[in-house]
Every structure is written in structure tokens, then in C-alpha cells.
């Protein structure tokens, strides 16, 4: 079993962090996921009707992530938290991307609740996963850029396993190696807040919503919570 850890330094810097780790095993990504399709369609319809907007940088949920990014040296208006970037894309284009059922599910939940979300294919993770500050020696190959190798800046917060970096800037961009595809059968989905005292109830609701989308298309789903 892959163990997730928050380093003591990150826990000290962000004591109000809460992360839901939703694990789906026996995922069937080649099926049609009707509830996920409906969730995406509903968000797009609500936006088109003018009755709803995704959270933007004036929203406290996004503001908290901008402050976190600035604290470890990342400009959040150049390199945006994942939920901020996804919400801006939806607001501009009126649609969310369709990648595959598992990714589409966490994107729908992320935008609906204004919380960053991501996922790792556990069959391509090596050892345990830690959220820690980079020292600058680590390597990262971005999603879709197999010929690229980057080095996170010292102090930048990363997810990392025993091979290399899984996400840069906490949740800005995922690595290619652990990307989730239709063939992924064992996946860890992450939902995050750095303001749990205010938004912890939203995180738990979002985790329940994600599990509802996963259950018809996997053998088992579980949720565990990682905190400082």
C-alpha cells in the first residue's frame, strides 16, 4: 500500500492543510460513465444559463491557494493552482475538457466545489509519496512532454515518490509517468485545502461526490484524510 506523508516543514508552514485521498481499485475506464457525463453537462449548462460561475481568484478558496503559492515563491497569476486554471478555462470556453472518465470525474468535482484535485496511477508510483519542499536536485517530466526534464526550484512544494516528482507547485501540473488513463485500474485521487477550519466540510462533501461517481465503475473505493 502506498503511504502518503506531509513533511514536518510543510505541516508547520500550512497547519490547516487537509487532503482527501480517495482510492479506486478495479477501475473500468473503458466504460461509459453516465453520471460523470451528466455532471460535466450540468456545470456547463449552469454556466451558460448565468446561474453559476466557477470560483475565481476573488473567492476565499482560491485566495488561500494564491497565498500558499506566493509563500513558497511561485507567482499564482503566472503558474496557477489547478482549480484556478480549470475554472478560468471553463469560464472562458464554456466547456470542460473530456480526457477520460476518471480524470473527467475529478475535474467535475474540483470545479463544482472550488478545490484542487488530481490523481496518480498507483501502478506507476514507486514507494511512498511525500509532500515536501524541493531542494532543487529533483527531476520532473511534465504530462505530455516525455522528452522534457525540469528541476523544481528550491523551496517549491512538490509531491514526490522514490523516483522523481509527481506534481510541481503543489498541484499546478502532473507528471507524465503517473498520469491516469483509460487503462488505469488502481488510482489515488487527491482533493486539497489549505484552509480546513473553514473548508473542511466542503472537502468531505467533495470526496463523497467523487466516490459516488467512481462506485459504479470500480470494485472498491475508500477515502482517507491526510492532515498536518
C-alpha positions, 0 to 999 in steps of 0.5 A: 500500500502506498503511504502518503506523508506531509513533511514536518516543514510543510505541516508547520508552514500550512497547519490547516492543510487537509487532503482527501485521498480517495482510492479506486481499485478495479477501475473500468475506464473503458466504460461509459460513465453516465453520471460523470457525463451528466455532471460535466453537462450540468456545470456547463449548462449552469454556466451558460444559463448565468446561474453559476460561475466557477470560483475565481481568484476573488473567492476565499478558496482560491485566495488561500491557494494564491497565498500558499503559492506566493509563500513558497515563491511561485507567482499564482497569476503566472503558474496557477493552482489547478482549480484556478486554471480549470475554472478560468478555462471553463469560464472562458470556453464554456466547456470542460475538457473530456480526457477520460472518465476518471480524470473527467470525474475529478475535474467535475468535482474540483470545479463544482466545489472550488478545490484542487484535485488530481490523481496518480496511477498507483501502478506507476508510483514507486514507494511512498509519496511525500509532500515536501519542499524541493531542494532543487536536485529533483527531476520532473517530466511534465504530462505530455512532454516525455522528452522534457526534464525540469528541476523544481526550484528550491523551496517549491512544494512538490509531491514526490515518490522514490523516483522523481516528482509527481506534481510541481507547485503543489498541484499546478501540473502532473507528471507524465509517468503517473498520469491516469488513463483509460487503462488505469485500474488502481488510482489515488485521487487527491482533493486539497485545502489549505484552509480546513477550519473553514473548508473542511466540510466542503472537502468531505462533501467533495470526496463523497461526490467523487466516490459516488461517481467512481462506485459504479465503475470500480470494485472498491473505493475508500477515502482517507484524510491526510492532515498536518 
